[in-house]
Amino acid sequence: MRRFTFLILAIAIILQANSIFAWNARHTLKTLSKTSPLIMIGEVSQVFSRIENKKGREVVYTYVKISVKSVLKGKLDKSDLTVKMLGGRAGNKGGWSEELFQFKKDEEALLFLHSDDKGNNVWKINSISGKLPIIANNSVKQFDCSRLKPEDVSQYKGSPYFKQEVIINRIKNYIQDQKGGN
């Protein structure tokens, strides 16, 4: 009986860990702010896909060139960076991945990034919550927070759209709390 209880407990822990670390698990701003080495706002300057050879297989990756407007956390030596995602369409080859975000030229977004190839300034998004597009709502720029954890959004009138300064101030507060200062 003890082994059976232990087995059930072990399975429950593994399933819980998978839901916490799964790419498509939604996260709070607090979690994203703590775990992302680079948090920035930028504008898409170019989107392209290309085929790469990985372990003898042809794999399609999509690259998004971002012109950095402001950095909220982390450091960059350049004013632009590249986000790399698995999937896309290159020539007559295509591939899909749940990690493939849609980006459009001139689109602005808040991104929570992790290094993929620091030497070449290539970054990746590790979560479905890692991109908050900027939208104009009645001429006011707001972040679309609909991919954040629902309870993070619902505490603010249930709308997924927030003024930029509200989200930026929350992120700065989370970063300050993480450093242990006021």
Backbone as a printed PyTorch tensor [residue, N CA C, xyz], in Angstrom:
tensor([[[  0.8290,  -1.2010,   0.0000],
         [  0.0000,   0.0000,   0.0000],
         [  0.8690,   1.2590,   0.0000]],

        [[  1.9780,   1.2070,   0.7380],
         [  2.8680,   2.3740,   0.7780],
         [  3.4670,   2.6690,  -0.5960]],

        [[  3.8410,   1.6120,  -1.3190],
         [  4.4200,   1.8020,  -2.6530],
         [  3.4020,   2.4430,  -3.5940]],

        [[  2.1680,   2.0010,  -3.5150],
         [  1.1170,   2.5470,  -4.3660],
         [  0.9060,   4.0360,  -4.0630]],

        [[  0.8650,   4.3840,  -2.7850],
         [  0.7080,   5.7860,  -2.3850],
         [  1.8890,   6.6140,  -2.8740]],

        [[  3.0950,   6.0700,  -2.7290],
         [  4.2920,   6.7630,  -3.1890],
         [  4.2420,   6.9630,  -4.7030]],

        [[  3.8210,   5.9380,  -5.4380],
         [  3.7360,   6.0180,  -6.8860],
         [  2.7420,   7.0960,  -7.3180]],

        [[  1.5840,   7.1230,  -6.7000],
         [  0.5710,   8.1380,  -7.0180],
         [  1.1170,   9.5300,  -6.7220]],

        [[  1.7710,   9.6930,  -5.5840],
         [  2.3570,  10.9800,  -5.2140],
         [  3.4390,  11.3950,  -6.2130]],

        [[  4.2860,  10.4690,  -6.6290],
         [  5.3490,  10.7660,  -7.5930],
         [  4.7600,  11.1950,  -8.9320]],

        [[  3.7280,  10.5120,  -9.3960],
         [  3.0840,  10.8760, -10.6600],
         [  2.4730,  12.2700, -10.5620]],

        [[  1.8250,  12.5660,  -9.4480],
         [  1.2130,  13.8850,  -9.2570],
         [  2.2740,  14.9830,  -9.2930]],

        [[  3.4070,  14.7490,  -8.6740],
         [  4.4910,  15.7410,  -8.6610],
         [  5.0380,  15.9490, -10.0710]],

        [[  5.2300,  14.8770, -10.8100],
         [  5.7470,  14.9790, -12.1760],
         [  4.7630,  15.7430, -13.0610]],

        [[  3.4850,  15.4270, -12.9570],
         [  2.4800,  16.1280, -13.7640],
         [  2.4290,  17.6070, -13.4110]],

        [[  2.5320,  17.9240, -12.1250],
         [  2.5390,  19.3190, -11.6970],
         [  3.7650,  20.0380, -12.2330]],

        [[  4.9290,  19.3970, -12.1890],
         [  6.1620,  20.0050, -12.6960],
         [  6.0340,  20.2670, -14.1870]],

        [[  5.4580,  19.3200, -14.9280],
         [  5.2820,  19.5320, -16.3630],
         [  4.3830,  20.7200, -16.6500]],

        [[  3.3370,  20.9140, -15.8700],
         [  2.4480,  22.0440, -16.1290],
         [  3.1130,  23.3610, -15.7480]],

        [[  3.9950,  23.3490, -14.7670],
         [  4.6960,  24.5700, -14.3700],
         [  5.7220,  24.9650, -15.4250]],

        [[  6.4430,  23.9950, -15.9690],
         [  7.5400,  24.2980, -16.8720],
         [  7.1850,  24.1570, -18.3500]],

        [[  5.9590,  23.7490, -18.6560],
         [  5.5600,  23.6050, -20.0450],
         [  5.5520,  24.9660, -20.7260]],

        [[  5.9180,  24.9700, -21.9920],
         [  6.0070,  26.2200, -22.7260],
         [  4.6570,  26.9320, -22.7670]],

        [[  3.5800,  26.1800, -22.9030],
         [  2.2740,  26.8100, -23.0520],
         [  1.5700,  27.1090, -21.7280]],

        [[  2.2480,  26.8980, -20.6100],
         [  1.6780,  27.2850, -19.3140],
         [  1.7600,  28.8080, -19.1940]],

        [[  0.6490,  29.4200, -18.8270],
         [  0.6320,  30.8840, -18.6670],
         [  1.3030,  31.2560, -17.3470]],

        [[  1.9860,  32.4010, -17.3590],
         [  2.7020,  32.8640, -16.1750],
         [  2.2200,  34.2540, -15.7640]],

        [[  2.5480,  34.6170, -14.5340],
         [  2.2430,  35.9520, -14.0410],
         [  3.3790,  36.8970, -14.4300]],

        [[  3.1040,  38.1830, -14.3720],
         [  4.1680,  39.1730, -14.6100],
         [  5.2910,  39.0090, -13.5990]],

        [[  4.9260,  38.6720, -12.3750],
         [  5.9310,  38.4950, -11.3280],
         [  6.8900,  37.3710, -11.6850]],

        [[  6.3570,  36.2230, -12.1100],
         [  7.2090,  35.0870, -12.4910],
         [  8.0670,  35.4370, -13.6970]],

        [[  7.4690,  36.0380, -14.7130],
         [  8.2240,  36.4250, -15.8990],
         [  9.3250,  37.4210, -15.5580]],

        [[  9.0140,  38.3760, -14.6800],
         [  9.9950,  39.3980, -14.2940],
         [ 11.1710,  38.7840, -13.5470]],

        [[ 10.9050,  37.7800, -12.7370],
         [ 11.9720,  37.1320, -11.9620],
         [ 12.8250,  36.2000, -12.8150]],

        [[ 12.2110,  35.5010, -13.7690],
         [ 12.9240,  34.4460, -14.4810],
         [ 13.5360,  34.8720, -15.8130]],

        [[ 13.1550,  36.0140, -16.3440],
         [ 13.6660,  36.4410, -17.6500],
         [ 14.8970,  37.3220, -17.4810]],

        [[ 16.0280,  36.9320, -18.0770],
         [ 17.2310,  37.7580, -17.9690],
         [ 17.1420,  39.0820, -18.7320]],

        [[ 16.2940,  39.1120, -19.7700],
         [ 16.1400,  40.3420, -20.5540],
         [ 14.6530,  40.6310, -20.7460]],

        [[ 14.2560,  41.8310, -20.3390],
         [ 12.8830,  42.3030, -20.5450],
         [ 13.0020,  43.6220, -21.2960]],

        [[ 12.3720,  43.6760, -22.4650],
         [ 12.5220,  44.8800, -23.2930],
         [ 11.2760,  45.1630, -24.0990]],

        [[ 11.1800,  46.4130, -24.5340],
         [ 10.1290,  46.8420, -25.4450],
         [ 10.8170,  47.1780, -26.7610]],

        [[ 10.2410,  46.6690, -27.8500],
         [ 10.8640,  46.9180, -29.1340],
         [  9.8690,  46.8940, -30.2700]],

        [[ 10.3860,  47.2040, -31.4510],
         [  9.5790,  47.2470, -32.6680],
         [ 10.1860,  46.2990, -33.6960]],

        [[  9.3370,  45.5270, -34.3310],
         [  9.7800,  44.5520, -35.3280],
         [ 10.2400,  45.2820, -36.5890]],

        [[ 11.4730,  44.9970, -37.0050],
         [ 11.9860,  45.6090, -38.2340],
         [ 12.0330,  44.6090, -39.3950]],

        [[ 12.0810,  43.3170, -39.0830],
         [ 12.1540,  42.3150, -40.1400],
         [ 11.7470,  40.9500, -39.5950]],

        [[ 11.0590,  40.1570, -40.4210],
         [ 10.6970,  38.7750, -40.0800],
         [ 11.0650,  37.9150, -41.2770]],

        [[ 11.8340,  36.8450, -41.0330],
         [ 12.1790,  35.9290, -42.1260],
         [ 12.3900,  34.5280, -41.5560]],

        [[ 12.2450,  33.5540, -42.4180],
         [ 12.4640,  32.1600, -42.0280],
         [ 13.5350,  31.5640, -42.9180]],

        [[ 14.2360,  30.5660, -42.3630],
         [ 15.2380,  29.8710, -43.1630],
         [ 15.3780,  28.4320, -42.6770]],

        [[ 15.9000,  27.6250, -43.5630],
         [ 16.0980,  26.2120, -43.2680],
         [ 17.5000,  26.0250, -42.7060]],

        [[ 17.5980,  25.2730, -41.6170],
         [ 18.8890,  24.9420, -41.0210],
         [ 18.9890,  23.4330, -40.9120]],

        [[ 20.1980,  22.9290, -40.9670],
         [ 20.4250,  21.4960, -40.8400],
         [ 20.7520,  21.1750, -39.3800]],

        [[ 19.8780,  20.4240, -38.7400],
         [ 20.0660,  20.0340, -37.3380],
         [ 20.1100,  18.5210, -37.2500]],

        [[ 21.2720,  17.9830, -36.9420],
         [ 21.4530,  16.5250, -36.7910],
         [ 20.9500,  15.7650, -38.0080]],

        [[ 21.2900,  16.2620, -39.1960],
         [ 20.9300,  15.5880, -40.4330],
         [ 19.5220,  15.8540, -40.9290]],

        [[ 18.7670,  16.6810, -40.2340],
         [ 17.3920,  17.0140, -40.6360],
         [ 17.3010,  18.4800, -41.0070]],

        [[ 16.4640,  18.7650, -41.9900],
         [ 16.1960,  20.1550, -42.3340],
         [ 15.0890,  20.6810, -41.4250]],

        [[ 15.3840,  21.7700, -40.7440],
         [ 14.4480,  22.3590, -39.7930],
         [ 14.2640,  23.8310, -40.1460]],

        [[ 13.0130,  24.2910, -40.1020],
         [ 12.7110,  25.7010, -40.4060],
         [ 12.6780,  26.4970, -39.1060]],

        [[ 13.3910,  27.6200, -39.1060],
         [ 13.3700,  28.5650, -37.9940],
         [ 12.9180,  29.9220, -38.5090]],

        [[ 12.1980,  30.6400, -37.6730],
         [ 11.7980,  32.0070, -37.9940],
         [ 12.6200,  32.9550, -37.1300]],

        [[ 13.1150,  34.0090, -37.7710],
         [ 13.9180,  35.0230, -37.0960],
         [ 13.1820,  36.3550, -37.1480]],

        [[ 13.1800,  37.0500, -36.0200],
         [ 12.5230,  38.3490, -35.9290],
         [ 13.5640,  39.3590, -35.4580]],

        [[ 13.8550,  40.3290, -36.3050],
         [ 14.7760,  41.4140, -35.9270],
         [ 13.9610,  42.4650, -35.1880]],

        [[ 14.4350,  42.8300, -34.0100],
         [ 13.7390,  43.7870, -33.1510],
         [ 14.6250,  45.0000, -32.9140]],

        [[ 14.0760,  46.1790, -33.1470],
         [ 14.7430,  47.4280, -32.7940],
         [ 14.3330,  47.7480, -31.3500]],

        [[ 15.3100,  47.7830, -30.4620],
         [ 15.0370,  47.9570, -29.0340],
         [ 14.7170,  49.4150, -28.7270]],

        [[ 13.5640,  49.6210, -28.0770],
         [ 13.1560,  50.9710, -27.6720],
         [ 13.5390,  51.2370, -26.2210]],

        [[ 13.3530,  50.2290, -25.3500],
         [ 13.7680,  50.3840, -23.9540],
         [ 14.0010,  49.0130, -23.3310]],

        [[ 14.9400,  48.9790, -22.3910],
         [ 15.2770,  47.7540, -21.6680],
         [ 14.8430,  47.9450, -20.2160]],

        [[ 13.9950,  47.0510, -19.7340],
         [ 13.5180,  47.1200, -18.3550],
         [ 14.3710,  46.2760, -17.4200]],

        [[ 14.9870,  45.2130, -17.9570],
         [ 15.8550,  44.3380, -17.1660],
         [ 16.8980,  43.7440, -18.0970]],

        [[ 18.1280,  43.6540, -17.6120],
         [ 19.2070,  43.0930, -18.4060],
         [ 20.0030,  44.1690, -19.1050]],

        [[ 20.9710,  43.7110, -19.9040],
         [ 21.8370,  44.6450, -20.6230],
         [ 22.0180,  44.1700, -22.0520]],

        [[ 22.0890,  45.1430, -22.9420],
         [ 22.3570,  44.8830, -24.3530],
         [ 23.4580,  45.8140, -24.8140]],

        [[ 24.3430,  45.2980, -25.6660],
         [ 25.4090,  46.1220, -26.2190],
         [ 24.9890,  46.8120, -27.5140]],

        [[ 23.8690,  46.3370, -28.0940],
         [ 23.4150,  46.8740, -29.3800],
         [ 21.9930,  47.3920, -29.2540]],

        [[ 21.5700,  48.1420, -30.2550],
         [ 20.2230,  48.7170, -30.2280],
         [ 19.1960,  47.8240, -30.9270]],

        [[ 19.6460,  46.6510, -31.3600],
         [ 18.7090,  45.6950, -31.9370],
         [ 19.1110,  44.2840, -31.5310]],

        [[ 18.1790,  43.3530, -31.6980],
         [ 18.4460,  41.9600, -31.3660],
         [ 17.6020,  41.0820, -32.2690]],

        [[ 17.8280,  39.7780, -32.1960],
         [ 17.0820,  38.8160, -32.9950],
         [ 16.4180,  37.8070, -32.0740]],

        [[ 15.1490,  37.5250, -32.3430],
         [ 14.4220,  36.4680, -31.6420],
         [ 14.3320,  35.2930, -32.6080]],

        [[ 14.7110,  34.1080, -32.1330],
         [ 14.6960,  32.8970, -32.9510],
         [ 13.6160,  31.9540, -32.4370]],

        [[ 12.7910,  31.4390, -33.3840],
         [ 11.7070,  30.5310, -33.0040],
         [ 11.6890,  29.3320, -33.9540]],

        [[ 11.4130,  28.1710, -33.4220],
         [ 11.2550,  26.9690, -34.2210],
         [  9.9530,  27.0560, -35.0050]],

        [[ 10.0260,  26.7850, -36.3190],
         [  8.8320,  26.7940, -37.1530],
         [  8.8420,  27.9380, -38.1410]],

        [[  7.8940,  27.8920, -39.0660],
         [  7.7730,  28.9270, -40.0770],
         [  7.7160,  28.3180, -41.4660]],

        [[  7.9180,  29.1490, -42.4660],
         [  7.8770,  28.6940, -43.8570],
         [  9.0510,  29.3000, -44.6000]],

        [[  9.8510,  28.4270, -45.2430],
         [ 11.0040,  28.8620, -46.0320],
         [ 11.0000,  28.0700, -47.3320]],

        [[ 10.8100,  28.7790, -48.4370],
         [ 10.7250,  28.0830, -49.7270],
         [  9.5260,  27.1510, -49.7350]],

        [[  9.7710,  25.8840, -50.1130],
         [  8.6710,  24.9170, -50.1460],
         [  8.6140,  24.0800, -48.8700]],

        [[  9.3690,  24.4670, -47.8640],
         [  9.3760,  23.7530, -46.5810],
         [  8.6460,  24.5820, -45.5320]],

        [[  7.9540,  23.8830, -44.6640],
         [  7.2550,  24.5590, -43.5800],
         [  7.2910,  23.7110, -42.3330]],

        [[  7.1510,  24.3480, -41.2340],
         [  7.1110,  23.6510, -39.9600],
         [  6.3230,  24.4650, -38.9620]],

        [[  5.6410,  23.7780, -38.0780],
         [  4.8590,  24.4520, -37.0600],
         [  5.4030,  24.0710, -35.6950]],

        [[  5.3270,  25.0010, -34.7760],
         [  5.7150,  24.7560, -33.3950],
         [  4.8100,  25.6010, -32.5160]],

        [[  4.4580,  25.0670, -31.3540],
         [  3.6530,  25.8750, -30.4280],
         [  4.4200,  27.0970, -29.9690]],

        [[  5.7120,  27.0940, -30.1580],
         [  6.5520,  28.2100, -29.7390],
         [  6.6580,  29.3160, -30.7900]],

        [[  5.9590,  29.1480, -31.9060],
         [  6.0380,  30.1150, -32.9970],
         [  5.0100,  31.2250, -32.7980]],

        [[  5.4940,  32.4000, -32.4330],
         [  4.6330,  33.5820, -32.3040],
         [  4.4940,  34.2440, -33.6580]],

        [[  3.3810,  34.9100, -33.8640],
         [  3.2030,  35.7250, -35.0580],
         [  3.7780,  37.1140, -34.7640]],

        [[  4.6510,  37.5670, -35.6300],
         [  5.1990,  38.9200, -35.5580],
         [  4.9700,  39.5860, -36.9000]],

        [[  4.6730,  40.8850, -36.8780],
         [  4.4800,  41.6560, -38.1000],
         [  5.4450,  42.8410, -38.0920]],

        [[  5.9140,  43.2080, -39.2670],
         [  6.7960,  44.3690, -39.3850],
         [  6.1080,  45.5850, -38.7660]],

        [[  6.8630,  46.3680, -38.0350],
         [  6.4360,  47.5910, -37.3560],
         [  5.5940,  47.3320, -36.1000]],

        [[  5.3270,  46.0730, -35.7800],
         [  4.6000,  45.7480, -34.5480],
         [  5.4950,  46.0570, -33.3460]],

        [[  4.8780,  46.5640, -32.2870],
         [  5.5930,  46.8140, -31.0420],
         [  5.1400,  45.8060, -29.9960]],

        [[  6.0800,  45.4070, -29.1280],
         [  5.7320,  44.4320, -28.0960],
         [  6.6960,  44.5290, -26.9270]],

        [[  6.2080,  44.0600, -25.7880],
         [  7.0230,  43.8580, -24.5970],
         [  7.4180,  42.3850, -24.6190]],

        [[  8.7250,  42.1110, -24.5370],
         [  9.2170,  40.7370, -24.6390],
         [ 10.0090,  40.3400, -23.4010]],

        [[  9.7800,  39.1050, -22.9720],
         [ 10.5110,  38.4890, -21.8640],
         [ 11.4110,  37.4390, -22.4990]],

        [[ 12.7270,  37.6980, -22.5250],
         [ 13.6410,  36.9020, -23.3510],
         [ 14.6950,  36.1430, -22.5470]],

        [[ 15.1840,  35.0710, -23.1910],
         [ 16.2580,  34.2290, -22.6610],
         [ 17.2840,  34.0560, -23.7770]],

        [[ 18.5440,  34.0160, -23.4230],
         [ 19.6080,  33.9310, -24.4180],
         [ 19.5740,  32.6010, -25.1590]],

        [[ 19.7190,  32.6770, -26.4780],
         [ 19.8390,  31.4810, -27.3130],
         [ 21.2620,  31.3870, -27.8460]],

        [[ 21.8220,  32.5350, -28.2240],
         [ 23.1920,  32.6220, -28.7370],
         [ 23.6790,  34.0370, -28.4190]],

        [[ 24.1790,  34.1970, -27.1920],
         [ 24.5490,  35.5310, -26.7040],
         [ 25.5880,  36.2170, -27.5930]],

        [[ 26.5330,  35.4520, -28.1100],
         [ 27.5770,  36.0220, -28.9490],
         [ 27.0410,  36.7010, -30.1970]],

        [[ 25.9230,  36.1900, -30.7140],
         [ 25.3110,  36.7690, -31.9060],
         [ 24.0490,  37.5610, -31.5900]],

        [[ 23.8040,  37.8110, -30.3020],
         [ 22.6520,  38.6030, -29.8530],
         [ 21.3240,  37.9940, -30.3110]],

        [[ 21.2300,  36.6520, -30.1930],
         [ 20.0170,  35.9220, -30.5580],
         [ 19.3370,  35.4570, -29.2780]],

        [[ 18.0360,  35.6990, -29.2030],
         [ 17.2620,  35.4170, -28.0000],
         [ 16.0730,  34.5270, -28.3270]],

        [[ 15.4700,  33.9440, -27.2930],
         [ 14.2750,  33.1280, -27.4770],
         [ 13.2400,  33.4850, -26.4200]],

        [[ 12.0020,  33.1600, -26.7270],
         [ 10.8890,  33.3530, -25.8050],
         [ 10.5780,  31.9880, -25.2090]],

        [[ 10.5770,  31.8690, -23.8860],
         [ 10.4200,  30.5730, -23.2320],
         [  9.0040,  30.2530, -22.7820]],

        [[  8.0560,  31.1180, -23.0640],
         [  6.7070,  30.9050, -22.5410],
         [  5.6750,  31.5610, -23.4370]],

        [[  4.4830,  31.0030, -23.4450],
         [  3.3790,  31.6060, -24.1980],
         [  3.0840,  33.0190, -23.6880]],

        [[  3.4720,  33.2980, -22.4470],
         [  3.2520,  34.6260, -21.8480],
         [  4.3880,  35.5950, -22.1600]],

        [[  5.3810,  35.1590, -22.9240],
         [  6.5940,  35.9470, -23.1410],
         [  6.5080,  37.0900, -24.1270]],

        [[  5.3640,  37.2500, -24.7780],
         [  5.1740,  38.3680, -25.7080],
         [  3.8670,  39.0660, -25.3740]],

        [[  3.9540,  40.3500, -25.0250],
         [  2.7610,  41.1580, -24.7910],
         [  2.7230,  42.2410, -25.8680]],

        [[  1.8950,  42.0380, -26.8990],
         [  1.8170,  43.0300, -27.9780],
         [  1.2960,  44.3720, -27.4720]],

        [[  1.7270,  45.4300, -28.1300],
         [  1.2290,  46.7700, -27.8340],
         [  0.1370,  47.0820, -28.8440]],

        [[ -1.0100,  47.4940, -28.3350],
         [ -2.1340,  47.8470, -29.2020],
         [ -2.5330,  49.2950, -28.9160]],

        [[ -3.1360,  49.9210, -29.9050],
         [ -3.6750,  51.2720, -29.7080],
         [ -5.1680,  51.1320, -29.4640]],

        [[ -5.5960,  51.4890, -28.2730],
         [ -6.9980,  51.4050, -27.9000],
         [ -7.4810,  52.8300, -27.6470]],

        [[ -8.2620,  53.3740, -28.5740],
         [ -8.6980,  54.7730, -28.5030],
         [ -7.5000,  55.7130, -28.4080]],

        [[ -6.5100,  55.4690, -29.2470],
         [ -5.2810,  56.2680, -29.3260],
         [ -4.3840,  56.1510, -28.1000]],

        [[ -4.7190,  55.2750, -27.1710],
         [ -3.8780,  55.0400, -25.9970],
         [ -3.1670,  53.7150, -26.1940]],

        [[ -1.8380,  53.7260, -26.0950],
         [ -1.0860,  52.4840, -26.2590],
         [ -1.2120,  51.6470, -24.9870]],

        [[ -1.5700,  50.3700, -25.2110],
         [ -1.7590,  49.4440, -24.0970],
         [ -1.0970,  48.1180, -24.4200]],

        [[ -0.7910,  47.3450, -23.3630],
         [ -0.2920,  45.9920, -23.5550],
         [ -1.4730,  45.0340, -23.5620]],

        [[ -1.4420,  44.0870, -24.4860],
         [ -2.4210,  42.9950, -24.5170],
         [ -1.8710,  41.8980, -23.5990]],

        [[ -2.4600,  41.7680, -22.4280],
         [ -1.9870,  40.8250, -21.4060],
         [ -2.8020,  39.5340, -21.3800]],

        [[ -3.4990,  39.2360, -22.4680],
         [ -4.3980,  38.0850, -22.4890],
         [ -3.6760,  36.7480, -22.3800]],

        [[ -2.3610,  36.7250, -22.5870],
         [ -1.6180,  35.4650, -22.4670],
         [ -0.9810,  35.2780, -21.0920]],

        [[ -1.2230,  36.2250, -20.2040],
         [ -0.7590,  36.0530, -18.8330],
         [ -1.6910,  35.1110, -18.0920]],

        [[ -1.2530,  34.6460, -16.9490],
         [ -2.0910,  33.7810, -16.1190],
         [ -3.3860,  34.5270, -15.8060]],

        [[ -4.5380,  33.8950, -15.9850],
         [ -5.8320,  34.6060, -15.8440],
         [ -5.9960,  35.3520, -14.5200]],

        [[ -5.5520,  34.7710, -13.4170],
         [ -5.7240,  35.4670, -12.1380],
         [ -4.8730,  36.7320, -12.0450]],

        [[ -3.8030,  36.8160, -12.8450],
         [ -2.9830,  38.0230, -12.8740],
         [ -3.7530,  39.1550, -13.5460]],

        [[ -4.5450,  38.8240, -14.5340],
         [ -5.3070,  39.8170, -15.2910],
         [ -6.6180,  40.1540, -14.5840]],

        [[ -7.2940,  39.1470, -14.0370],
         [ -8.6320,  39.3460, -13.4860],
         [ -8.6660,  40.2800, -12.2830]],

        [[ -7.5370,  40.4370, -11.5980],
         [ -7.5400,  41.3350, -10.4400],
         [ -7.6180,  42.8060, -10.8520]],

        [[ -7.5800,  43.0530, -12.1440],
         [ -7.6670,  44.4200, -12.6480],
         [ -8.8510,  44.5550, -13.5990]],

        [[-10.0480,  44.4670, -13.0800],
         [-11.3020,  44.6990, -13.8070],
         [-11.5890,  43.6730, -14.8980]],

        [[-10.8360,  42.6110, -14.9740],
         [-11.1130,  41.5660, -15.9510],
         [-10.7370,  41.8810, -17.3830]],

        [[-10.2280,  43.0390, -17.6610],
         [ -9.8170,  43.3940, -19.0190],
         [ -8.3620,  42.9830, -19.2310]],

        [[ -8.0430,  42.4120, -20.4050],
         [ -6.6470,  42.0210, -20.6400],
         [ -5.7710,  43.1600, -21.1620]],

        [[ -6.3340,  44.3750, -21.3010],
         [ -5.5790,  45.4930, -21.8440],
         [ -5.2360,  46.4850, -20.7340]],

        [[ -3.9420,  46.8050, -20.6510],
         [ -3.4700,  47.7000, -19.6000],
         [ -2.5930,  48.7840, -20.1850]],

        [[ -2.7220,  49.9870, -19.6370],
         [ -1.8490,  51.0770, -20.0480],
         [ -0.4010,  50.6560, -19.8200]],

        [[  0.4610,  51.1250, -20.7030],
         [  1.8630,  50.7430, -20.6230],
         [  2.4840,  51.0410, -19.2620]],

        [[  2.2070,  52.2150, -18.7250],
         [  2.8570,  52.5910, -17.4650],
         [  2.4500,  51.6680, -16.3150]],

        [[  1.2390,  51.1340, -16.3360],
         [  0.7890,  50.2190, -15.2740],
         [  1.6480,  48.9500, -15.2790]],

        [[  1.8170,  48.3550, -16.4560],
         [  2.5920,  47.1090, -16.5750],
         [  4.0690,  47.3760, -16.3210]],

        [[  4.6030,  48.4420, -16.8870],
         [  6.0220,  48.7640, -16.6920],
         [  6.3120,  49.0010, -15.2130]],

        [[  5.4440,  49.7320, -14.5120],
         [  5.6520,  49.9680, -13.0790],
         [  5.5790,  48.6720, -12.2750]],

        [[  4.6600,  47.7820, -12.6290],
         [  4.5780,  46.4870, -11.9380],
         [  5.8550,  45.6850, -12.1400]],

        [[  6.3540,  45.6570, -13.3800],
         [  7.5910,  44.9280, -13.6690],
         [  8.7550,  45.5240, -12.8850]],

        [[  8.8790,  46.8400, -12.8960],
         [  9.9670,  47.4980, -12.1570],
         [  9.8760,  47.1930, -10.6650]],

        [[  8.6600,  47.1690, -10.1150],
         [  8.4860,  46.8310,  -8.7000],
         [  8.9020,  45.3950,  -8.4210]],

        [[  8.5300,  44.4610,  -9.2990],
         [  8.9290,  43.0610,  -9.1170],
         [ 10.4440,  42.9070,  -9.1760]],

        [[ 11.0700,  43.6140, -10.1040],
         [ 12.5310,  43.5520, -10.2210],
         [ 13.1800,  44.1380,  -8.9680]],

        [[ 12.6680,  45.2600,  -8.4910],
         [ 13.1960,  45.8920,  -7.2790],
         [ 13.0340,  44.9680,  -6.0720]],

        [[ 11.8570,  44.3250,  -5.9630],
         [ 11.6260,  43.3760,  -4.8660],
         [ 12.6100,  42.2130,  -4.9260]],

        [[ 12.9170,  41.7570,  -6.1420],
         [ 13.8430,  40.6470,  -6.3130],
         [ 15.2480,  41.0490,  -5.8550]],

        [[ 15.6060,  42.2940,  -6.0760],
         [ 16.9170,  42.7890,  -5.6290],
         [ 16.9460,  43.0290,  -4.1260]],

        [[ 15.7440,  43.0770,  -3.5220],
         [ 15.6720,  43.2810,  -2.0880],
         [ 15.7290,  44.7120,  -1.6500]],

        [[ 15.4040,  45.6200,  -2.5380],
         [ 15.4680,  47.0400,  -2.1910],
         [ 14.1300,  47.7220,  -2.3220]],

        [[ 14.0980,  49.0070,  -2.0180],
         [ 12.8630,  49.7920,  -2.1340],
         [ 12.8320,  50.5520,  -3.4300]]])
